[in-house]
């Protein structure tokens, strides 16, 4: 089960990289920024 999910995720990332032309480093930064923005939004609405 774990290997199936991991392979699916790797294939999805490869498809996104081929579509956008982003490097691994750029994908990592985009993921970090996405998590940061989502975390800020959740924190804002929970603490509101």
PQR file of N, CA, C, O and H, with PARSE charges and radii, in Angstrom:
ATOM      1  N   UNK A   1       0.832  -1.204   0.000 -0.4000 1.5000
ATOM      2  CA  UNK A   1       0.000   0.000   0.000 -0.0000 2.0000
ATOM      3  C   UNK A   1       0.867   1.255   0.000  0.5500 1.7000
ATOM      4  O   UNK A   1       0.620   2.182  -0.771 -0.5500 1.4000
ATOM      5  N   UNK A   2       1.888   1.284   0.870 -0.4000 1.5000
ATOM      6  CA  UNK A   2       2.742   2.462   0.963 -0.0000 2.0000
ATOM      7  C   UNK A   2       3.509   2.696  -0.335  0.5500 1.7000
ATOM      8  O   UNK A   2       3.618   3.832  -0.798 -0.5500 1.4000
ATOM      9  H   UNK A   2       2.088   0.531   1.496  0.4000 1.0000
ATOM     10  N   UNK A   3       4.040   1.624  -0.923 -0.4000 1.5000
ATOM     11  CA  UNK A   3       4.782   1.760  -2.177 -0.0000 2.0000
ATOM     12  C   UNK A   3       3.879   2.249  -3.303  0.5500 1.7000
ATOM     13  O   UNK A   3       4.323   3.012  -4.162 -0.5500 1.4000
ATOM     14  H   UNK A   3       3.952   0.701  -0.547  0.4000 1.0000
ATOM     15  N   UNK A   4       2.625   1.824  -3.311 -0.4000 1.5000
ATOM     16  CA  UNK A   4       1.678   2.245  -4.350 -0.0000 2.0000
ATOM     17  C   UNK A   4       1.428   3.752  -4.248  0.5500 1.7000
ATOM     18  O   UNK A   4       1.415   4.452  -5.261 -0.5500 1.4000
ATOM     19  H   UNK A   4       2.265   1.204  -2.614  0.4000 1.0000
ATOM     20  N   UNK A   5       1.232   4.245  -3.030 -0.4000 1.5000
ATOM     21  CA  UNK A   5       1.004   5.680  -2.828 -0.0000 2.0000
ATOM     22  C   UNK A   5       2.260   6.470  -3.169  0.5500 1.7000
ATOM     23  O   UNK A   5       2.179   7.522  -3.803 -0.5500 1.4000
ATOM     24  H   UNK A   5       1.243   3.676  -2.207  0.4000 1.0000
ATOM     25  N   UNK A   6       3.423   5.968  -2.754 -0.4000 1.5000
ATOM     26  CA  UNK A   6       4.681   6.657  -3.028 -0.0000 2.0000
ATOM     27  C   UNK A   6       4.940   6.736  -4.538  0.5500 1.7000
ATOM     28  O   UNK A   6       5.345   7.783  -5.043 -0.5500 1.4000
ATOM     29  H   UNK A   6       3.489   5.113  -2.239  0.4000 1.0000
ATOM     30  N   UNK A   7       4.708   5.644  -5.251 -0.4000 1.5000
ATOM     31  CA  UNK A   7       4.899   5.642  -6.707 -0.0000 2.0000
ATOM     32  C   UNK A   7       3.926   6.593  -7.390  0.5500 1.7000
ATOM     33  O   UNK A   7       4.303   7.287  -8.334 -0.5500 1.4000
ATOM     34  H   UNK A   7       4.379   4.794  -4.841  0.4000 1.0000
ATOM     35  N   UNK A   8       2.673   6.634  -6.924 -0.4000 1.5000
ATOM     36  CA  UNK A   8       1.690   7.556  -7.483 -0.0000 2.0000
ATOM     37  C   UNK A   8       2.152   9.005  -7.291  0.5500 1.7000
ATOM     38  O   UNK A   8       2.060   9.822  -8.207 -0.5500 1.4000
ATOM     39  H   UNK A   8       2.367   6.069  -6.157  0.4000 1.0000
ATOM     40  N   UNK A   9       2.651   9.312  -6.083 -0.4000 1.5000
ATOM     41  CA  UNK A   9       3.092  10.674  -5.778 -0.0000 2.0000
ATOM     42  C   UNK A   9       4.301  11.059  -6.617  0.5500 1.7000
ATOM     43  O   UNK A   9       4.364  12.176  -7.131 -0.5500 1.4000
ATOM     44  H   UNK A   9       2.726   8.648  -5.339  0.4000 1.0000
ATOM     45  N   UNK A  10       5.253  10.161  -6.762 -0.4000 1.5000
ATOM     46  CA  UNK A  10       6.438  10.430  -7.587 -0.0000 2.0000
ATOM     47  C   UNK A  10       6.041  10.672  -9.030  0.5500 1.7000
ATOM     48  O   UNK A  10       6.555  11.591  -9.668 -0.5500 1.4000
ATOM     49  H   UNK A  10       5.202   9.253  -6.345  0.4000 1.0000
ATOM     50  N   UNK A  11       5.134   9.860  -9.554 -0.4000 1.5000
ATOM     51  CA  UNK A  11       4.672  10.043 -10.938 -0.0000 2.0000
ATOM     52  C   UNK A  11       3.938  11.366 -11.107  0.5500 1.7000
ATOM     53  O   UNK A  11       4.089  12.032 -12.131 -0.5500 1.4000
ATOM     54  H   UNK A  11       4.717   9.113  -9.036  0.4000 1.0000
ATOM     55  N   UNK A  12       3.145  11.751 -10.112 -0.4000 1.5000
ATOM     56  CA  UNK A  12       2.427  13.015 -10.178 -0.0000 2.0000
ATOM     57  C   UNK A  12       3.400  14.197 -10.188  0.5500 1.7000
ATOM     58  O   UNK A  12       3.230  15.135 -10.967 -0.5500 1.4000
ATOM     59  H   UNK A  12       3.022  11.210  -9.280  0.4000 1.0000
ATOM     60  N   UNK A  13       4.416  14.150  -9.326 -0.4000 1.5000
ATOM     61  CA  UNK A  13       5.417  15.216  -9.295 -0.0000 2.0000
ATOM     62  C   UNK A  13       6.163  15.293 -10.623  0.5500 1.7000
ATOM     63  O   UNK A  13       6.424  16.386 -11.125 -0.5500 1.4000
ATOM     64  H   UNK A  13       4.554  13.388  -8.694  0.4000 1.0000
ATOM     65  N   UNK A  14       6.507  14.142 -11.191 -0.4000 1.5000
ATOM     66  CA  UNK A  14       7.199  14.134 -12.487 -0.0000 2.0000
ATOM     67  C   UNK A  14       6.329  14.749 -13.582  0.5500 1.7000
ATOM     68  O   UNK A  14       6.835  15.485 -14.428 -0.5500 1.4000
ATOM     69  H   UNK A  14       6.295  13.255 -10.783  0.4000 1.0000
ATOM     70  N   UNK A  15       5.031  14.459 -13.577 -0.4000 1.5000
ATOM     71  CA  UNK A  15       4.125  15.049 -14.563 -0.0000 2.0000
ATOM     72  C   UNK A  15       4.063  16.562 -14.416  0.5500 1.7000
ATOM     73  O   UNK A  15       4.097  17.286 -15.411 -0.5500 1.4000
ATOM     74  H   UNK A  15       4.619  13.861 -12.889  0.4000 1.0000
ATOM     75  N   UNK A  16       3.972  17.048 -13.169 -0.4000 1.5000
ATOM     76  CA  UNK A  16       3.924  18.487 -12.924 -0.0000 2.0000
ATOM     77  C   UNK A  16       5.235  19.138 -13.363  0.5500 1.7000
ATOM     78  O   UNK A  16       5.224  20.212 -13.965 -0.5500 1.4000
ATOM     79  H   UNK A  16       3.945  16.461 -12.360  0.4000 1.0000
ATOM     80  N   UNK A  17       6.358  18.492 -13.066 -0.4000 1.5000
ATOM     81  CA  UNK A  17       7.650  19.046 -13.474 -0.0000 2.0000
ATOM     82  C   UNK A  17       7.784  19.090 -14.987  0.5500 1.7000
ATOM     83  O   UNK A  17       8.300  20.067 -15.528 -0.5500 1.4000
ATOM     84  H   UNK A  17       6.366  17.620 -12.578  0.4000 1.0000
ATOM     85  N   UNK A  18       7.338  18.069 -15.671 -0.4000 1.5000
ATOM     86  CA  UNK A  18       7.400  18.069 -17.136 -0.0000 2.0000
ATOM     87  C   UNK A  18       6.490  19.139 -17.723  0.5500 1.7000
ATOM     88  O   UNK A  18       6.836  19.764 -18.725 -0.5500 1.4000
ATOM     89  H   UNK A  18       6.918  17.274 -15.231  0.4000 1.0000
ATOM     90  N   UNK A  19       5.337  19.353 -17.115 -0.4000 1.5000
ATOM     91  CA  UNK A  19       4.384  20.345 -17.604 -0.0000 2.0000
ATOM     92  C   UNK A  19       4.885  21.768 -17.382  0.5500 1.7000
ATOM     93  O   UNK A  19       4.769  22.612 -18.270 -0.5500 1.4000
ATOM     94  H   UNK A  19       5.056  18.844 -16.302  0.4000 1.0000
ATOM     95  N   UNK A  20       5.445  22.038 -16.193 -0.4000 1.5000
ATOM     96  CA  UNK A  20       5.867  23.395 -15.847 -0.0000 2.0000
ATOM     97  C   UNK A  20       7.325  23.687 -16.166  0.5500 1.7000
ATOM     98  O   UNK A  20       7.698  24.844 -16.357 -0.5500 1.4000
ATOM     99  H   UNK A  20       5.539  21.352 -15.472  0.4000 1.0000
ATOM    100  N   UNK A  21       8.157  22.645 -16.225 -0.4000 1.5000
ATOM    101  CA  UNK A  21       9.576  22.852 -16.455 -0.0000 2.0000
ATOM    102  C   UNK A  21      10.331  23.245 -15.198  0.5500 1.7000
ATOM    103  O   UNK A  21      11.473  23.697 -15.280 -0.5500 1.4000
ATOM    104  H   UNK A  21       7.854  21.704 -16.070  0.4000 1.0000
ATOM    105  N   UNK A  22       9.709  23.081 -14.033 -0.4000 1.5000
ATOM    106  CA  UNK A  22      10.352  23.436 -12.766 -0.0000 2.0000
ATOM    107  C   UNK A  22      11.355  22.364 -12.362  0.5500 1.7000
ATOM    108  O   UNK A  22      11.191  21.184 -12.671 -0.5500 1.4000
ATOM    109  H   UNK A  22       8.781  22.714 -13.967  0.4000 1.0000
ATOM    110  N   UNK A  23      12.403  22.809 -11.659 -0.4000 1.5000
ATOM    111  CA  UNK A  23      13.394  21.872 -11.125 -0.0000 2.0000
ATOM    112  C   UNK A  23      12.902  21.311  -9.793  0.5500 1.7000
ATOM    113  O   UNK A  23      11.885  21.754  -9.259 -0.5500 1.4000
ATOM    114  H   UNK A  23      12.536  23.768 -11.408  0.4000 1.0000
ATOM    115  N   UNK A  24      13.635  20.329  -9.265 -0.4000 1.5000
ATOM    116  CA  UNK A  24      13.289  19.767  -7.962 -0.0000 2.0000
ATOM    117  C   UNK A  24      13.323  20.854  -6.887  0.5500 1.7000
ATOM    118  O   UNK A  24      12.448  20.909  -6.023 -0.5500 1.4000
ATOM    119  H   UNK A  24      14.461  19.968  -9.699  0.4000 1.0000
ATOM    120  N   UNK A  25      14.333  21.710  -6.948 -0.4000 1.5000
ATOM    121  CA  UNK A  25      14.488  22.780  -5.974 -0.0000 2.0000
ATOM    122  C   UNK A  25      13.280  23.733  -6.005  0.5500 1.7000
ATOM    123  O   UNK A  25      12.786  24.133  -4.951 -0.5500 1.4000
ATOM    124  H   UNK A  25      15.044  21.665  -7.651  0.4000 1.0000
ATOM    125  N   UNK A  26      12.812  24.091  -7.182 -0.4000 1.5000
ATOM    126  CA  UNK A  26      11.662  24.975  -7.309 -0.0000 2.0000
ATOM    127  C   UNK A  26      10.391  24.311  -6.793  0.5500 1.7000
ATOM    128  O   UNK A  26       9.556  24.972  -6.175 -0.5500 1.4000
ATOM    129  H   UNK A  26      13.214  23.766  -8.038  0.4000 1.0000
ATOM    130  N   UNK A  27      10.235  23.019  -7.038 -0.4000 1.5000
ATOM    131  CA  UNK A  27       9.066  22.286  -6.533 -0.0000 2.0000
ATOM    132  C   UNK A  27       9.073  22.270  -5.006  0.5500 1.7000
ATOM    133  O   UNK A  27       8.025  22.432  -4.381 -0.5500 1.4000
ATOM    134  H   UNK A  27      10.913  22.482  -7.540  0.4000 1.0000
ATOM    135  N   UNK A  28      10.247  22.075  -4.402 -0.4000 1.5000
ATOM    136  CA  UNK A  28      10.350  22.067  -2.942 -0.0000 2.0000
ATOM    137  C   UNK A  28       9.947  23.416  -2.374  0.5500 1.7000
ATOM    138  O   UNK A  28       9.201  23.469  -1.396 -0.5500 1.4000
ATOM    139  H   UNK A  28      11.098  21.944  -4.910  0.4000 1.0000
ATOM    140  N   UNK A  29      10.420  24.509  -2.962 -0.4000 1.5000
ATOM    141  CA  UNK A  29      10.064  25.848  -2.469 -0.0000 2.0000
ATOM    142  C   UNK A  29       8.574  26.135  -2.657  0.5500 1.7000
ATOM    143  O   UNK A  29       7.950  26.737  -1.784 -0.5500 1.4000
ATOM    144  H   UNK A  29      11.026  24.466  -3.756  0.4000 1.0000
ATOM    145  N   UNK A  30       8.003  25.717  -3.773 -0.4000 1.5000
ATOM    146  CA  UNK A  30       6.573  25.907  -3.980 -0.0000 2.0000
ATOM    147  C   UNK A  30       5.756  25.142  -2.948  0.5500 1.7000
ATOM    148  O   UNK A  30       4.749  25.646  -2.451 -0.5500 1.4000
ATOM    149  H   UNK A  30       8.509  25.228  -4.482  0.4000 1.0000
ATOM    150  N   UNK A  31       6.184  23.936  -2.629 -0.4000 1.5000
ATOM    151  CA  UNK A  31       5.493  23.141  -1.618 -0.0000 2.0000
ATOM    152  C   UNK A  31       5.585  23.809  -0.252  0.5500 1.7000
ATOM    153  O   UNK A  31       4.606  23.842   0.494 -0.5500 1.4000
ATOM    154  H   UNK A  31       7.002  23.527  -3.033  0.4000 1.0000
ATOM    155  N   UNK A  32       6.753  24.338   0.075 -0.4000 1.5000
ATOM    156  CA  UNK A  32       6.933  25.037   1.342 -0.0000 2.0000
ATOM    157  C   UNK A  32       6.020  26.259   1.417  0.5500 1.7000
ATOM    158  O   UNK A  32       5.340  26.466   2.422 -0.5500 1.4000
ATOM    159  H   UNK A  32       7.548  24.311  -0.530  0.4000 1.0000
ATOM    160  N   UNK A  33       6.003  27.059   0.367 -0.4000 1.5000
ATOM    161  CA  UNK A  33       5.177  28.270   0.365 -0.0000 2.0000
ATOM    162  C   UNK A  33       3.688  27.928   0.418  0.5500 1.7000
ATOM    163  O   UNK A  33       2.916  28.620   1.082 -0.5500 1.4000
ATOM    164  H   UNK A  33       6.555  26.891  -0.450  0.4000 1.0000
ATOM    165  N   UNK A  34       3.286  26.876  -0.271 -0.4000 1.5000
ATOM    166  CA  UNK A  34       1.884  26.451  -0.229 -0.0000 2.0000
ATOM    167  C   UNK A  34       1.496  26.039   1.188  0.5500 1.7000
ATOM    168  O   UNK A  34       0.432  26.420   1.676 -0.5500 1.4000
ATOM    169  H   UNK A  34       3.912  26.314  -0.810  0.4000 1.0000
ATOM    170  N   UNK A  35       2.347  25.268   1.844 -0.4000 1.5000
ATOM    171  CA  UNK A  35       2.079  24.853   3.220 -0.0000 2.0000
ATOM    172  C   UNK A  35       2.037  26.029   4.172  0.5500 1.7000
ATOM    173  O   UNK A  35       1.212  26.066   5.084 -0.5500 1.4000
ATOM    174  H   UNK A  35       3.212  24.958   1.448  0.4000 1.0000
ATOM    175  N   UNK A  36       2.922  26.990   3.965 -0.4000 1.5000
ATOM    176  CA  UNK A  36       2.953  28.187   4.802 -0.0000 2.0000
ATOM    177  C   UNK A  36       1.664  28.993   4.651  0.5500 1.7000
ATOM    178  O   UNK A  36       1.079  29.422   5.646 -0.5500 1.4000
ATOM    179  H   UNK A  36       3.592  26.961   3.223  0.4000 1.0000
ATOM    180  N   UNK A  37       1.227  29.196   3.426 -0.4000 1.5000
ATOM    181  CA  UNK A  37      -0.001  29.965   3.173 -0.0000 2.0000
ATOM    182  C   UNK A  37      -1.221  29.245   3.752  0.5500 1.7000
ATOM    183  O   UNK A  37      -2.071  29.871   4.385 -0.5500 1.4000
ATOM    184  H   UNK A  37       1.702  28.847   2.619  0.4000 1.0000
ATOM    185  N   UNK A  38      -1.307  27.940   3.536 -0.4000 1.5000
ATOM    186  CA  UNK A  38      -2.439  27.180   4.071 -0.0000 2.0000
ATOM    187  C   UNK A  38      -2.420  27.210   5.597  0.5500 1.7000
ATOM    188  O   UNK A  38      -3.469  27.357   6.225 -0.5500 1.4000
ATOM    189  H   UNK A  38      -0.617  27.431   3.022  0.4000 1.0000
ATOM    190  N   UNK A  39      -1.237  27.073   6.200 -0.4000 1.5000
ATOM    191  CA  UNK A  39      -1.112  27.133   7.651 -0.0000 2.0000
ATOM    192  C   UNK A  39      -1.528  28.478   8.216  0.5500 1.7000
ATOM    193  O   UNK A  39      -2.188  28.540   9.253 -0.5500 1.4000
ATOM    194  H   UNK A  39      -0.385  26.954   5.690  0.4000 1.0000
ATOM    195  N   UNK A  40      -1.149  29.554   7.542 -0.4000 1.5000
ATOM    196  CA  UNK A  40      -1.537  30.898   7.986 -0.0000 2.0000
ATOM    197  C   UNK A  40      -3.050  31.071   7.887  0.5500 1.7000
ATOM    198  O   UNK A  40      -3.672  31.618   8.799 -0.5500 1.4000
ATOM    199  H   UNK A  40      -0.613  29.504   6.699  0.4000 1.0000
ATOM    200  N   UNK A  41      -3.643  30.614   6.795 -0.4000 1.5000
ATOM    201  CA  UNK A  41      -5.094  30.735   6.629 -0.0000 2.0000
ATOM    202  C   UNK A  41      -5.853  29.923   7.674  0.5500 1.7000
ATOM    203  O   UNK A  41      -6.831  30.404   8.247 -0.5500 1.4000
ATOM    204  H   UNK A  41      -3.138  30.170   6.055  0.4000 1.0000
ATOM    205  N   UNK A  42      -5.412  28.711   7.920 -0.4000 1.5000
ATOM    206  CA  UNK A  42      -6.074  27.883   8.938 -0.0000 2.0000
ATOM    207  C   UNK A  42      -5.914  28.526  10.307  0.5500 1.7000
ATOM    208  O   UNK A  42      -6.873  28.599  11.075 -0.5500 1.4000
ATOM    209  H   UNK A  42      -4.618  28.320   7.455  0.4000 1.0000
ATOM    210  N   UNK A  43      -4.716  28.990  10.616 -0.4000 1.5000
ATOM    211  CA  UNK A  43      -4.484  29.653  11.901 -0.0000 2.0000
ATOM    212  C   UNK A  43      -5.317  30.902  12.061  0.5500 1.7000
ATOM    213  O   UNK A  43      -5.803  31.186  13.156 -0.5500 1.4000
ATOM    214  H   UNK A  43      -3.937  28.931   9.992  0.4000 1.0000
ATOM    215  N   UNK A  44      -5.489  31.649  10.998 -0.4000 1.5000
ATOM    216  CA  UNK A  44      -6.285  32.871  11.065 -0.0000 2.0000
ATOM    217  C   UNK A  44      -7.749  32.556  11.375  0.5500 1.7000
ATOM    218  O   UNK A  44      -8.372  33.216  12.206 -0.5500 1.4000
ATOM    219  H   UNK A  44      -5.094  31.418  10.109  0.4000 1.0000
ATOM    220  N   UNK A  45      -8.291  31.537  10.695 -0.4000 1.5000
ATOM    221  CA  UNK A  45      -9.700  31.220  10.891 -0.0000 2.0000
ATOM    222  C   UNK A  45      -9.955  30.462  12.184  0.5500 1.7000
ATOM    223  O   UNK A  45     -11.059  30.542  12.723 -0.5500 1.4000
ATOM    224  H   UNK A  45      -7.784  31.001  10.019  0.4000 1.0000
ATOM    225  N   UNK A  46      -8.983  29.733  12.695 -0.4000 1.5000
ATOM    226  CA  UNK A  46      -9.159  29.024  13.954 -0.0000 2.0000
ATOM    227  C   UNK A  46      -9.068  30.001  15.126  0.5500 1.7000
ATOM    228  O   UNK A  46      -9.828  29.887  16.088 -0.5500 1.4000
ATOM    229  H   UNK A  46      -8.086  29.668  12.257  0.4000 1.0000
ATOM    230  N   UNK A  47      -8.157  30.945  15.050 -0.4000 1.5000
ATOM    231  CA  UNK A  47      -7.950  31.890  16.145 -0.0000 2.0000
ATOM    232  C   UNK A  47      -8.870  33.101  16.094  0.5500 1.7000
ATOM    233  O   UNK A  47      -8.864  33.933  17.002 -0.5500 1.4000
ATOM    234  H   UNK A  47      -7.540  31.037  14.269  0.4000 1.0000
ATOM    235  N   UNK A  48      -9.648  33.196  15.047 -0.4000 1.5000
ATOM    236  CA  UNK A  48     -10.552  34.330  14.857 -0.0000 2.0000
ATOM    237  C   UNK A  48     -11.672  34.344  15.838  0.5500 1.7000
ATOM    238  O   UNK A  48     -12.515  35.241  15.801 -0.5500 1.4000
ATOM    239  H   UNK A  48      -9.653  32.521  14.309  0.4000 1.0000
TER
END
